[in-house]
Each structure stands twice: as structure tokens, then as C-alpha cells.
Amino acid sequence: MSIPLLVPDLGAEAETVRISSWYALAGERVELDEPVVELLIGGATCDLTAPCQGWVRGPLKPVDSAVTLGETLAWIEPAH
């Protein structure tokens, strides 16, 4: 079962953040804790890492999209 990659609560007052870049695209393999996407909040960036080893599955939200806390950005299909 795929695991959702969710926008975390970054502890800032803003309700939305922007996707500034993807390090891994749909179909690519990632390792546990490997950065998958970079988020921009205010003037700071934050890397969101893979919750498990596996493959990135889409659809992926486009770069420069405004996303809200708790929103699903992509899915990680665990490696067996």
C-alpha cells in the first residue's frame, strides 16, 4: 500500500507553502529519509524526505504550486 507524502506542519503561521523543486520524480526510486521535494515557506526552504524506501508515484504537484498543510504531494510505494 502506498504511503502519502504530506505537507507537514512547519510551525509557521502561513497556511500554504510552495513547491520549489522536486529531487525525485514519478517512477524514481528513493531511500528512507532521502529528500524528495523542497518546500518554500516565507523566505526559508525545507526538504521533505521519503518516509520509506520505495518508488515515487504521481500525480505530483507542479513546481511553484501553492499547497496547504496536510495536502498530499505524491505517494511512495514501499519496496518489498
C-alpha positions in Angstrom: 0.0 0.0 0.0 1.4 3.4 -1.0 2.2 6.0 1.7 1.2 9.6 1.1 3.8 12.3 1.1 2.0 15.1 3.0 2.8 18.8 3.5 3.9 18.8 7.2 3.1 21.5 9.8 6.2 23.5 9.6 5.4 25.6 12.7 4.9 28.8 10.7 1.8 31.0 10.7 1.3 30.5 7.0 -1.4 28.0 5.9 0.2 27.5 2.5 3.6 26.7 1.2 5.1 26.5 -2.3 6.8 23.6 -4.0 10.2 25.0 -5.1 11.7 21.8 -6.6 11.4 18.0 -6.9 14.5 15.9 -6.2 12.8 12.7 -7.3 10.2 12.3 -10.0 7.4 9.8 -10.5 8.8 6.4 -11.1 12.2 7.1 -9.4 13.4 5.0 -6.5 14.1 6.7 -3.2 15.8 5.6 0.0 14.4 6.1 3.6 14.9 9.8 4.6 16.2 10.8 1.2 15.0 14.3 0.2 12.1 14.1 -2.3 10.8 17.6 -2.6 11.8 21.1 -1.5 9.2 23.4 0.0 9.3 27.2 0.3 7.7 28.9 3.2 8.3 32.6 3.5 11.9 33.0 2.7 13.0 29.7 4.0 13.2 26.2 2.4 12.5 22.8 3.9 13.3 19.4 2.4 10.5 16.8 2.8 12.1 13.3 2.9 10.9 9.8 2.0 9.0 8.0 4.8 10.3 4.7 3.5 12.4 3.1 0.8 10.4 2.7 -2.5 9.2 4.4 -5.6 7.7 7.8 -6.1 4.2 7.7 -7.6 2.2 10.5 -9.0 0.5 12.6 -9.9 3.0 15.1 -8.5 2.0 18.6 -7.7 3.8 21.0 -10.1 6.7 23.2 -9.1 5.6 26.6 -7.9 2.2 25.2 -6.8 0.7 26.6 -3.6 -0.2 23.7 -1.3 -1.9 23.6 2.1 -0.9 21.8 5.3 -1.8 18.1 5.2 -2.2 18.1 1.4 -0.8 15.0 -0.5 2.1 15.9 -2.8 2.9 12.5 -4.1 2.8 8.8 -3.0 5.7 6.5 -2.0 5.2 2.8 -3.0 7.3 0.9 -0.5 9.9 -1.6 -1.7 9.3 -5.2 -0.6 
